[in-house]
Amino acid sequence: MRMRENTPKQMNQKNMEKSLSKKQIKEGWRIVKFGEIAKNISVRVDPLTTVLKVYVGLEHLDTQSLRIARRGVPTDVKGQKLRVRPGQIIFGKRRAYQKKLAVADFDGICSAHAMVLEAVPGKIIPELLPFLMQSDMFMDRAVAISEGSLSPTIKWKILAIQKFPLPPLDRQKDILEVLNTIQKNIEIKNHMYDSLQILFNTFCFNHIFNVSKKLQNVKTKSVSCFINKLEPGKSVKSSAQYAKPNEVGILKVSSVSGGNYRPHENKTVIDTFEIKKLNIFPKKGDWLITRANTKELVGDICRVDVEEQNKFIPDKIWRVQLNSNIKFDYNWLFFTLLAMNRYGETGKIASGTSGSMKNISQKKYMEMKISVPMFESQTRIGTCLNELFTSIQNIRNDNSMLQKLRQKVFMKLLTSEY
């Protein structure tokens, strides 16, 4: 009789159990099941009858950020949701590869596609649990135990038996002190980001919709005066998994986000035949516009800031071909189109009845009217907005580097290398 071979998942578990060094064992480290240090809180709430004021869905969580930067209200959603209290952890159990995890700072409800977790007293310092869950060690395990192909989901009973190394409480305090120092710098950057974002939004709205109209010699022109062509990509079969850097992927509409290009928001193309259909990949300097999305996000725009060779444009995104035969300030036009999206103008020309998804036709987009000041005014507005926008991007990049540093330091501390 042939013996059954261990799966990679089982091998990882066995290796984990053998991974503690003699020093760690001497210091009191243990291998624990996740259910020993965390509790799953599953209290159901009907958003139509609750008196709670805040709703947070997975769409409100940012990848690899413990902060909840956006939120909604219970009337936004239907169906039972989960009760969540300040200090509890919201963990996206659906599509765990998106690494969505945050600590609640509100009293309200959250998506049923999440788990609401809290630390087991006396087993782990509560503030350390979210850092553990945000580690590659935990997230890789979460992805590995997810079940399903289209929307892979984690079951609590499976997550609860996963094993992880845990230091004694005094060592946990030392680790937490180091991580909190890095986290404080991240929070400072977050406050700077929020402040600059408010300034940018105010300046953008005021100059695009108010000041521009009051300047001398302002004309009203259609978008088609500045754009020669909107080139859509192709629709192909793809999986829910992210494409690796060396794999062919198709961009998701979420790769275009508020002026920013996010190439990691993509899906793996299923087979070679599908790959042959693809014909447009974004080049550095390209502008991309979403022609399909929710009413609030349809018509979003970004500038591509990296070279791409194997991430292709889907049919729900246009690549912009600008008109080089007339003189206008590119920054001014870019932020004008971004403002048209942010303040609901593009949503007004969207159509569609299938759920919350809306579409914009090329004809309607090209016919949109914008106020066009003289070139000198365009340059002043465009330069100022671009400097603010660049500062916001730099802070976001700094935060990303700090988050990676926190991840690296945590793993070093967890293996007693510090």
C-alpha positions in Angstrom: 0.0 0.0 0.0 1.4 3.4 -1.0 1.7 5.9 1.8 -0.1 9.2 1.4 2.4 12.1 0.8 2.1 15.2 3.0 0.8 18.3 1.2 2.9 21.5 1.2 0.4 22.9 3.8 1.0 19.9 6.1 4.7 20.2 5.6 4.7 23.9 6.5 2.8 23.0 9.7 5.3 20.3 10.7 8.2 22.6 9.9 6.7 25.3 12.0 6.5 22.9 15.0 10.2 22.2 14.6 11.2 25.8 14.0 11.8 27.0 17.6 15.5 27.3 18.4 16.9 26.0 21.7 17.2 29.6 22.8 13.6 30.3 22.1 12.5 27.1 23.9 14.6 28.1 26.9 13.1 31.6 26.9 9.6 30.2 27.0 8.4 30.5 23.4 5.6 28.1 22.3 3.9 27.0 19.2 0.2 27.9 19.6 -3.0 27.4 17.6 -4.5 30.6 16.4 -7.7 29.8 18.3 -5.7 29.9 21.5 -4.8 33.5 21.2 -7.8 34.9 19.2 -11.6 34.8 19.5 -14.0 35.0 16.6 -16.8 37.4 17.5 -19.9 36.6 15.4 -22.8 38.8 16.4 -25.2 39.4 13.6 -26.9 42.8 13.0 -29.6 43.8 10.5 -28.5 47.1 8.9 -32.1 48.1 8.2 -33.1 48.1 11.9 -29.9 48.9 13.8 -29.4 52.2 15.6 -25.6 52.0 14.9 -24.3 54.8 12.6 -21.2 53.3 10.9 -20.7 50.6 8.4 -17.3 49.4 7.1 -17.0 47.0 4.2 -13.9 45.4 2.6 -14.0 48.2 0.1 -13.2 50.6 2.9 -10.0 48.8 3.9 -6.6 49.4 2.3 -4.2 46.6 1.6 -1.6 46.2 4.4 -2.9 49.2 6.4 -4.3 48.8 9.9 -6.1 52.1 9.6 -9.7 52.5 8.4 -9.5 55.6 6.1 -13.1 55.4 4.8 -16.4 54.3 6.0 -20.1 54.1 5.1 -23.5 54.0 6.8 -25.7 50.9 7.4 -28.3 52.2 4.9 -25.6 51.6 2.2 -26.1 47.8 2.5 -28.6 45.0 2.8 -28.5 41.6 4.6 -27.1 40.7 8.0 -23.7 42.2 8.9 -21.3 41.8 11.9 -21.3 43.8 15.0 -17.9 45.4 15.7 -16.6 47.5 18.6 -13.5 49.7 19.1 -10.3 47.7 19.3 -11.6 44.7 17.5 -9.9 43.4 14.4 -11.7 43.3 11.0 -10.1 40.7 8.9 -11.2 40.1 5.3 -11.8 36.3 5.2 -12.9 36.5 1.5 -10.1 36.9 -1.0 -7.4 36.9 1.7 -4.7 37.6 -0.9 -5.9 41.2 -0.8 -4.5 41.4 2.8 -7.2 43.5 4.2 -7.0 43.9 7.9 -7.7 46.8 10.2 -8.4 47.7 13.8 -11.8 49.2 14.4 -11.9 52.7 15.9 -15.7 52.9 15.8 -18.8 51.3 17.2 -20.8 49.9 14.3 -21.1 47.0 11.8 -18.9 45.5 9.1 -19.1 43.2 6.1 -20.1 39.6 6.6 -17.2 38.8 4.3 -15.0 39.6 7.2 -14.2 38.1 10.6 -14.4 40.2 13.7 -11.6 39.0 16.0 -10.2 40.0 19.4 -7.3 38.7 21.5 -7.6 36.1 24.2 -6.6 37.8 27.5 -3.5 36.5 29.1 -2.3 34.7 26.0 -1.1 37.6 23.8 -0.9 41.3 24.3 -4.0 42.6 22.4 -2.1 45.3 20.5 0.3 42.7 19.2 -2.3 40.5 17.6 -3.0 42.8 14.5 0.8 42.9 13.8 1.0 39.2 13.9 -1.9 38.9 11.6 -0.4 41.4 9.2 2.8 39.4 8.9 3.6 37.5 5.7 3.8 34.4 7.9 0.1 34.8 8.8 -1.2 36.1 5.5 0.5 33.3 3.5 -1.1 30.8 5.7 -4.5 32.5 5.3 -4.3 32.4 1.5 -3.2 28.7 1.6 -6.2 27.6 3.7 -8.8 29.6 1.7 -11.4 27.5 0.0 -13.1 28.2 -3.4 -11.8 29.4 -6.8 -13.9 32.5 -7.7 -14.0 34.0 -4.2 -11.8 32.0 -2.0 -12.9 32.2 1.6 -11.4 31.2 5.0 -13.4 29.2 7.6 -12.8 30.0 11.2 -12.6 26.4 12.3 -9.7 25.9 9.8 -8.0 29.2 10.8 -8.3 28.4 14.5 -6.1 25.3 14.3 -3.3 27.0 12.4 -0.1 27.1 14.4 2.3 30.0 15.0 5.3 30.8 17.2 4.5 32.9 20.2 7.0 34.5 22.6 6.4 34.9 26.4 4.6 38.0 27.5 7.7 39.9 28.5 9.2 39.4 25.0 5.9 40.4 23.5 6.2 43.7 25.3 9.6 44.3 23.9 8.4 43.4 20.3 5.4 45.7 20.7 7.5 48.6 21.9 9.6 48.5 18.7 6.6 48.0 16.4 4.8 50.9 18.1 7.7 53.2 17.4 7.4 52.5 13.7 3.6 52.7 13.8 3.8 56.2 15.4 5.8 57.3 12.3 3.2 55.7 10.0 0.4 57.6 11.9 2.3 60.9 11.6 2.5 60.2 7.8 -1.2 59.4 7.7 -2.1 62.7 9.3 0.1 64.5 6.8 -1.5 62.6 4.0 -5.0 63.4 5.2 -4.2 67.1 5.6 -2.7 67.4 2.2 -5.5 65.4 0.6 -8.1 67.9 2.1 -6.0 70.8 0.8 -5.7 69.2 -2.6 -9.4 68.4 -2.9 -10.4 71.9 -1.8 -7.9 73.6 -4.2 -8.9 71.2 -7.0 -12.6 71.8 -6.7 -12.3 75.6 -6.2 -10.0 76.2 -9.2 -11.6 73.7 -11.6 -15.2 74.6 -10.9 -15.1 78.2 -9.5 -11.9 80.2 -10.3 -11.5 78.9 -13.8 -15.0 80.1 -14.7 -14.3 83.6 -13.4 -11.0 84.1 -15.2 -10.9 86.3 -18.3 -11.3 84.8 -21.7 -12.6 81.5 -20.3 -14.2 79.3 -23.0 -16.3 76.2 -22.7 -15.1 73.3 -24.8 -15.8 69.6 -25.1 -13.3 67.0 -24.0 -12.9 65.9 -27.6 -10.9 69.1 -28.3 -8.1 67.7 -26.1 -8.4 63.9 -26.7 -8.1 62.3 -30.1 -9.0 58.8 -29.1 -10.1 56.5 -26.2 -8.7 53.1 -26.8 -10.3 50.2 -24.9 -8.6 46.9 -24.0 -10.0 43.4 -24.4 -12.3 41.2 -22.2 -10.7 37.9 -21.4 -11.2 35.0 -19.0 -9.3 35.4 -15.8 -9.0 34.0 -12.3 -9.5 35.7 -9.0 -5.8 35.3 -8.1 -3.3 38.2 -8.5 -0.8 37.7 -11.3 2.8 37.4 -10.2 5.2 40.0 -11.5 6.5 37.6 -14.2 3.0 36.4 -15.2 0.5 37.8 -17.7 -2.3 39.6 -16.0 -5.3 41.7 -16.9 -5.8 45.0 -14.9 -8.9 45.4 -12.7 -10.8 48.7 -12.8 -9.5 49.3 -9.3 -6.0 49.7 -10.8 -7.2 53.2 -11.7 -7.7 54.9 -8.3 -8.1 58.6 -7.7 -5.2 59.7 -10.0 -3.0 56.8 -8.9 -2.0 53.8 -11.0 -2.1 50.5 -9.0 -0.7 47.7 -11.2 -0.9 45.2 -8.4 -4.7 45.4 -8.8 -4.9 42.7 -11.5 -6.1 39.1 -12.3 -4.3 36.2 -13.8 -5.2 35.4 -17.4 -6.4 31.8 -17.5 -4.7 30.3 -20.6 -2.5 30.9 -23.6 -5.4 31.3 -26.0 -6.8 34.1 -23.9 -3.4 35.8 -23.7 -3.3 36.0 -27.5 -6.4 38.2 -27.4 -4.6 40.9 -25.4 -3.3 43.8 -27.4 -2.8 46.9 -25.2 -0.5 47.2 -22.2 0.0 50.6 -20.5 3.2 52.4 -21.1 4.9 54.9 -18.8 3.2 58.3 -19.2 -0.1 56.8 -20.5 -3.4 58.1 -19.1 -6.1 55.5 -18.2 -9.8 56.1 -17.6 -12.4 53.7 -16.3 -15.4 53.5 -18.5 -17.2 51.0 -16.2 -17.5 51.1 -12.4 -19.8 52.2 -9.6 -21.6 55.5 -10.2 -19.1 57.2 -7.8 -16.0 55.8 -9.4 -16.8 55.5 -13.1 -14.7 57.9 -15.2 -11.8 57.7 -12.7 -8.4 58.6 -14.2 -4.7 57.9 -13.5 -1.3 58.4 -15.0 0.9 55.4 -15.5 4.2 55.9 -13.7 5.9 52.5 -14.4 6.8 50.5 -17.4 4.6 47.5 -18.0 5.1 44.6 -20.3 2.8 41.9 -19.1 -0.2 43.6 -17.4 -2.8 44.4 -20.0 -5.8 46.8 -20.3 -9.3 45.3 -20.1 -12.3 46.4 -22.0 -13.5 48.4 -19.0 -10.6 50.8 -19.2 -9.6 53.3 -21.9 -6.1 54.3 -22.8 -6.1 58.0 -23.7 -4.6 59.4 -26.9 -4.1 63.2 -26.4 -4.4 65.8 -29.1 -0.9 67.0 -29.9 -2.1 69.5 -32.5 -3.3 72.1 -30.0 -1.6 73.9 -27.1 -2.9 73.1 -23.6 -1.4 72.3 -20.2 -1.4 68.5 -19.6 -1.5 68.8 -15.8 -4.4 71.2 -16.0 -6.4 68.8 -18.2 -5.5 65.7 -16.1 -6.7 67.3 -12.9 -9.8 68.8 -14.6 -10.8 65.3 -15.7 -10.0 63.9 -12.2 -12.2 66.6 -10.6 -15.0 65.8 -13.0 -14.9 62.2 -11.6 -14.4 63.2 -7.9 -17.3 65.6 -7.8 -19.8 63.5 -9.6 -19.8 65.0 -13.1 -18.9 61.8 -14.9 -21.4 59.9 -12.8 -24.1 62.1 -14.3 -23.5 60.8 -17.8 -23.2 57.1 -16.8 -25.9 54.6 -17.6 -26.7 51.0 -16.7 -29.2 49.1 -14.5 -27.2 46.0 -13.5 -26.7 46.5 -9.8 -24.4 49.3 -8.8 -22.2 49.0 -12.0 -22.5 51.9 -14.4 -21.0 52.6 -17.9 -20.0 55.6 -19.9 -20.0 55.7 -23.6 -17.1 57.2 -25.5 -19.5 59.6 -27.2 -20.9 61.0 -24.0 -17.4 61.3 -22.4 -16.0 63.1 -25.4 -19.0 65.5 -25.4 -18.5 66.5 -21.8 -18.1 70.3 -21.4 -15.2 71.8 -19.4 -14.2 75.4 -18.7 -11.0 76.3 -20.5 -9.0 79.3 -19.2 -6.1 80.8 -21.1 -2.9 78.8 -21.3 -1.0 80.8 -18.7 -3.8 80.2 -16.2 -3.9 76.5 -17.1 -0.2 76.3 -16.3 -0.5 78.0 -12.9 -3.4 75.8 -11.9 -1.9 72.6 -13.3 1.5 73.2 -11.7 0.1 73.9 -8.2 -2.2 70.9 -8.3 0.6 68.6 -9.6 3.0 69.7 -6.8 0.3 69.0 -4.2 -0.6 65.6 -5.8 3.1 64.6 -6.0 3.6 65.5 -2.3 0.7 63.2 -1.5 2.1 60.4 -3.5 5.5 60.8 -1.9 3.9 60.5 1.6 2.0 57.4 0.5 5.3 55.8 -0.8 7.1 56.7 2.4 4.3 55.0 4.3 4.5 51.9 2.1 8.3 51.7 2.9 7.6 52.1 6.7 5.0 49.3 6.5 7.5 47.0 4.8 10.1 47.9 7.4 7.7 47.1 10.2 7.0 43.7 8.5 10.7 43.0 8.2 11.5 44.0 11.8 8.6 42.0 13.2 9.8 38.8 11.5 13.4 39.4 12.8 12.0 39.9 16.3 9.8 36.9 16.0 12.8 34.7 15.2 14.9 36.2 18.1 17.4 37.7 15.7 17.1 41.0 17.6 
